[in-house]
Structures are given as C-alpha cells and as structure tokens.
Amino acid sequence: MDGELLGKEILGRRGAGAIVGALLLVLVSTGVAQGQPRRGVAVDLGRVTVRERLLPGAVYALPRLGVRNPGNVRTSYRLTVTTIAGQHLRAPQESWFRFSPRALTLGPGDSRPVEVKLAIPADAEPGTYEALVGARIAAGAGGARVGVMAAARVRFTVDSSSALDAWLRAIGTFFSDHEPWSYLLPSLAGLLALWWPLRSRFRLRLTVERRPSG
C-alpha cells in the first residue's frame, strides 16, 4: 500500500482488496492443545512509500497504523522500528519515528489506530531510507516469543539541504510542537529584558514624616 505526501501529511490509499492483501498477521501459540491461549499481532498497512522528497529538520505525518489483536487473550504491544536485513538502502534511527500511543494493550479481536510521525533530524544525510514500522508483542506477555512483530515497510527519501535551512526548520518544528509554552516563555523573557533597565524609573519614592508625640 502506498502513501503520498500532501503538504506535511502523508496519506495512505486504502481499498478493500488492498487492505486484505496488505494485512500482516502473526499468531503465537503458547500451548499445543486446541483452545490454549494464543497471542498474536496484526497491522493494516503493508507498505508506505513517500514519493515526495523530505526535508531535514521537518516533521511529517505518516498514515495511521491500525494494530489489531487476532489472538484469544488480552495482549500488550509496543510500537517499534526495525531495520531490514541485507537492504542496500539507508536505515533510519528509531528516534526519527514518534508513536502515539507508544504502547497499548488490546483484548481479543480489539484494534486501535496509532498516530505515526516522521521527524527528520536537521543533520540527516540525504538519500533513500527504508525500515519496518509496526507493533511487537511485549516481552514476557504470557510466554510469547520475544521478537514477534507485524510491520509495514516504510520507504522515503531525504533531500539535500543547507545546514542553516535545516536548523531553522527544526527550531520552527520545536516551537510548534511545544506551543503555547514555546511562545509564552520567550515572550515573558523579552518583557523581563525590557522591564529590567526601566525598573528604576517606576520605583516609588516615599518620604515618611514623623511628628513628635505630645
């Protein structure tokens, strides 16, 4: 399934046949006999390809990743990023991806969408990157094997950019991600800087006259 960049948001195209074909499903049996607890994980995206070149220092929204529990017991998951063995493309760092939520617990048959953002560092090397982005069964979940994961293959290309432009974009992204505090605190600091040299002009001078008693 492909995603196309629209402004700063990457929208995935969904079709009935595409969803069925892209559905990744992993089931882990914790018992041999039928009816024993089974833990599994599924995601509703198979591939996300960003066709527009991305800029260092910017943040982009990827398509939502739907995580589903196909097993028969309540299971905990953690969103993660994994490199593809033997790939010739660059591998992005896991820190480039932001998940909301990062961890979740689902009952049998339940599903939940996860927001995924891609934050390109200001010093990212230009080139094409690829990784597996998905959900992994949490370690120690009812004896399930560590490493069981369902994921979508994500590919994108980082464009070349001057260091100044990249850092300016990164600063702008920081302010937008932390508003309103990111704007309020600098404003207060600016007001304080203006007030400090003028404070003596507004200082009240009081004269106390004491009269003798009697």
N, C-alpha and C positions, 0 to 999 in steps of 0.2 A: 504494500500500500504506500503510495507516495504522498508527500506533503509539499505544499508550495508556499513560499514566503509571501506574505501580504503585509507591506509596511514592516512592522516589527512583530508580526504574529504569523506563525506557520500553521496553516490549516490543513488537516488531513482529509482526503477524499474517502468517503465511505459508500459502499454499495452492498447490497445483500449478499451477492456472490463473493465480493472481496472480503467481507467480514468472515464468512465461513472459511474461505481459503487461507486467510491470514491468521486465524485463531491458533495460538500456540498453547498446547495443553501438556502438562506434566503431572502424572499421578504417582504417588509414592505409597506403596502398601507396607504397613507396619506389622502385618500378620499374614500368615499363609492361608488360613481357612477363610472361606467366604463369609462376609459380614464383619470381618475385623476392621478396625479403624483405618481409613485411607486418607492421606493428606496429599493435596495437590495444589497447583497454581496454574492460572491461565491469564493471558493478556489478549486484548482485542486488536492489537496492531502487529503487523508482520514486518513492515519496513517503512521508514520515513526518510525521504530523500529531499534535501533542501536544494532547490535549483538556483536560487539567487546567492551570490557570494556575500558572506557575512563579514562584518567589520569588527576589528579588535576594539575592546572597550565597551561594546554594546551588549544588551540583553535581549533575547528573543524568546517568544512563547512557542513551544512545540505543541503538537496535538495532545489532547488529554489521553492518558494511558489508562484504560479500564482494566482493573485487576479483579479476577473472579476466583472464588474458592470452589473447585469442582469436586472436592472430597466430601466425606460424610462426617467430619468432625471440625470443630472450631479451630482455626489455624492462624498463626501470626506471620506477617510478611514484612520484609524490609526492601525498599527500593534501592537499586544499586546499578552500577555501571561496570561492565566487563569488557576487556579487550578481546579481539578476535584473533585466535592463534593462527600464525602464519600469514597474516594480512600484510600487504605491501603499502597500505596507507598509514597515515599518522594516527596515533591513538590519543584521544583527548583524555585529560585528567578527570577523575570522578568529581572533583571540586567544581568543574565547569557546569555541572548539572544541579539544579535546585528542584527538589520534590516537595509537594505539599498535598498530603502528609508524607513524611519520610518513612514512617512505619504505620502499619494498620493490622487489625485483627478482624477476620471475617468468619461468619458462621457458614455452615454448609449451603452451597448454592448462592450465597450473597456476593455482590460485586460493588465496587466503588471506583469512581474516577479519580485519578491523581493528576494534579497540575504539574507540568514539567516545563522548566525554563532553562535556556542555554545561555550562560554568561561567558562571553569570550573575553579572556584576560587582555589587558592592554598590550602585553608583551608576547602575545600568541604568534607563533611562526605561521606565515602564510602557507597554504597547502590544503589538501583534502583529508578529512578525518573520518573515521568510522569506528563505531563501538556498538555493543549490545546494551540496551537500556531496558530494564524490566524489574520484575519482583522476584525475590528469593525467599524461600521458606526459612523462617528464623531458626537459628541454631538451637538445638535442643527441643524442638517442637515435637514432642511425642515420639522421639526416637527416629524422626525422619533424617535422611542422609543430608549432611551439610553440602551445600553447593547446588541443590535442586532449584532451578530457576526457569522462568519463562520470560522471553525478552523480545523486543523489536530491534531490528538492525537500523541504526541511525547514521546517515552519511551527510556531511556538509563540508563546504569549502570556505576557508578563511582568506579574505582578500588582503593584499598588502596595504599598509597604511603608515603614515608618518607617526613617530612616537608622540609628538605633540597632539595630533588629532586623536590618537587612541586614548591618551590620558585625559584629554578634555571630555571625551565620551564617557570614560569611566567615572569621572567626577560628576558629570551630569546624571549618570545612572545611580550613583550613590545617593545624591540628593533626592531623586525621585523615589527611590526605594525606602527612604527613611523620613519622608515628609509626614507630618508638618514639622517635626523636631529639627530636621536638617536645615530648614529655613528659619525657624524661630530662634535657635541658639545663635547663629551668626548675626541675626538682626539685633538680638539683645547685646551681643558683644560690640556691635557697631554703635549702638546707643550709649553704652558704657564708655566707649572710647571718645565719643563726642562730649559726654557729660563731665568726664574727669577734668579736662583743662578749664571748664567753666564753673566748676563747683564752688570756687571761692566767690564768684560774683553773686551767687544766690544764698550765701551764708548769712544768716540773721545775726545782727549785732545788737545785743541787749545791754542796756545800762540800768543797773539797779541802784536806786537811791534809798539809802537808809536814813530814817528820821529818828532822832533821839527820843526816847520814851520820857514821859512825864510832862 
